[in-house]
Amino acid sequence: MAVKAKNLSFSYGKNFALQNLSFEIVRGEFVAVLGPNGAGKTTLLKCILGILKAEGELEVLGCDPRRDRRILKRISYVPQRSSLTLDLPITVEKVLRMYTKELDWEILKELEIEDKMDFLFRELSGGFQQRVLIARALMKKPELLLLDEPFNGVDLVSQEKIVEILESTNITTIMVLHNINPVLHALDRVMLLNKEIIAFGSPKDVFTKENMLKLYKTEIPLIICEEGFIHPLYGDHHG
């Protein structure tokens, strides 16, 4: 089991951010966490990392991250780009070498950034910045990959390239999103989260009018694409 939680809760003061979450994520799964602004999605990732000390039972890769900090060597975390301070005049190569001394050129070629080593990171487009951060995370060779809103400000081509490489790995991946559609076809399961778990299962089971109404407190249209996947058509429900 990659992640196992039972009655997991976390509060900021008297305000619950997460309440009584119980779930299991199997090794190798590709899971998305979807919910509105303030739903606790980023908080959940930080609890899995042990950065926030949640109450309840939590096991990550066989360890309790709240007590065993060595677990961080086995996890890669890509936070939202807006929370990073990589606006310094440092090259792409230096950003990549923050995690590893040996660059994996196969990953760099797959993400089409092998020729950008001498570019300043801050001068790249949002899409290529995100490709660099994903490459850096993958070169750590993690057992668990956590991604927080990886498609914010990222062009469609880069979104597709990122999904393509993530889908090709066997790394357990948990991705927080406000728009699930770019990655929907690659997912194993989806967690609908709004401080508590509304639903957790395959996209076809999770995406119902009833569940989406509970999640967003408003009706969200659902359509079925040519491949048979159910897609929610929502506006900008950031979180």
N, C-alpha and C positions, 0 to 999 in steps of 0.2 A: 504494500500500500504506500502511495506517495504522501497523501495527506489524509488524516483521519481526525475529525472533530466531533465532540459530543457536548451539547449544551454550552457552546462557546459564546461568551458575551464580553462586550467591552463598552465602557462609558467614558465620556469626557465630562468629569464632574458628575452631575446628576442626570446628564442627558445620555441615553443609550444610543450608541452608534451601531452596535450589533447585539442581537438578543437571541439567545438559545439556538445557535446554529449547530446542526448535526448533519454531517455529510462525510462521504468517503470519495477520494479521487484515486483511481488505480494508476499504477506506474505506466507511462507511455500514453496516457490520455491527453487529448487536446481539449481544454475546457475554457469556455468564455463565461465571464461574470458580467451580467447586464443589469442596469438599474438606473433610476433617475438621479439627479443631483442630490447629494447628501444621503445616499442609500447605504454608505459604509463600504463601498467597493475597495477604495484605496486602504481604508482601515483594515479590511480583511487581509490584504496582501502584507501589510506591516505586522499583523498578528502572526501570520504564517512565518514571517522572517524572525519573529521574536523581538522586533523593535518596540512593539506595543505589547504589554503584558496582559493578555486576555485572561478572563476567568473561565473555568471549565476544562475539559480534557482536550489536549491537542498533541498530535503526533505527526511529525514531518520527517519522512525518510527514516522512520524508526526511532527518532529522537524527539525530545521536547525542546523546541527552539528557545523557550524562555529560560532554560537552564543550561543547555549545551550549545555554546556559541560556535563550536567547531563545525556545526551544521552549515554555517554560512559559506564554507569552502566548497560545498556541494550544490550551492544554489546561485543562480544568476538573476539579478533584479534590474530591470530597465524601468526607472521611474518616468513620469511625464517630463518631456523635454523642458517644459516651462519651469520645472523645479530645479533644473541643472544650472550650474554656473560655468559652462564651457564656452564663455564668450572671450576668454583669454586668447592671445595670439599664439595658439599651439596648433601644430600640424595634426592631420588625421592619424599619422603613424604614432605620434605621442599619445593621442587619445586611446588608440588600440593597445598600446603597450602598458597602459595603466593596469591591465589585468594579466598580461602574459608577456614573456620575453620573446617567445617564438610565435610568429604570425602564421596563421593557417591560410595559405594562399588559395586553397580550394574554396573556402568559405568566402574569401574576398572576391574571387572570380565569380562565384555564384550570385553574389550581391552586386556585382559589377562596380566595385570600388577599388580594384587592385591598382588602378592608374591614378588614384587620388591621394597617395601617401604624403605627398609634399604640399597638398592644399591646406590652407588654414581651415580648421573645422568650422569656425564661425561664419566663413564665407560660402559654405555649402548651402544648397537649398534645404528646406525642411525635410524633404524626402530622402536626400542623401545623408543628412545628419542622422536620421533614424536608421538608415542602413548601417552606418558606422557603429552606432550604439548596439544594434542587434548583432553585428559581427563580433564586437567586443565581448558581448555576453556569451555567444556561442563558443568563442575560442577558449573560454574558461572550462569547457567540457562539463557543463553542469548536469546533474541528475534531475534538477527541477528548474524551470525557467518561469519567472514571473514578469509580466509585461503590463504596464499601466498606461492605458490610452495610447498605444503605439502608432495610431493612425491620425492623431491630431496634427493638422497642418501638413499632411503627407499627400503627395500627388497619387493619382490612381495607379500609375505604372509602378511606383515604389511600393504601394500597398500590395499589389499583385505579386511583386518579387519577394516581399517579406513573407507573405502567406505561403508562397511556393516553397521557400527554404524551410520554414517551420514545419510544413506538412511532411517534408521529406525526412525529418529527424525522428528519432524514437524518444526524444526528450519529453518528459512530462511537462506540459505547458499550461499555465493559467494566465489568461489574458482578460484584463478589465477593459470594457468598451462602453461607449454610449451609442455607437452605431455598429451593430453586429453584422450587417449585410456583406462587407468585404471579405469576411472570414467564414461565413456561415457554412459553406459547402465543405470546409475542411474540418469542422468540429465533430467531436465525439458527443459532448454533452454541453448543456447550457444551464447556468445557475441564474435564476431571476431573484435578485436581492434588493430588498428595501428594508434594511435593518434586521429583517428576518427573511428566511428563505421562503419565497412564494412558490417556487417550483424548481426542481433539479432533475434533468433527464435529457433525452435526445431532443433535438430541435422540434421534430414533428410532434412530440408529446407535450413539450413545454409551451409552444406558441399556440395558445388558444385565446379567444376573445376574453374569457373569464380571467385567465392569468394576467393578461396584459392590462386589463382594467384594474386588477388588484395592485399591479406594479406601478402604474403611472397615474392611477386615479382618473383616467380618461380613456375613451375608446381609441384603440390603435388599429387601423386597417391592416389586414393580413392578406397577402397574395401568394399564390403557388406559381413558382417559376417553371420553365420548360423541363428542368431536371427533377421536378417534383418536390423541391424544398419550399417550406413556408417562410416567407420573408415579412417581417413587420415594416410598415411604412410610417415612420414617425418623423416628427420635426427634430429640433435640437434639444434632446433631453440629456444634457451633460451631467456627469457625476464623477 
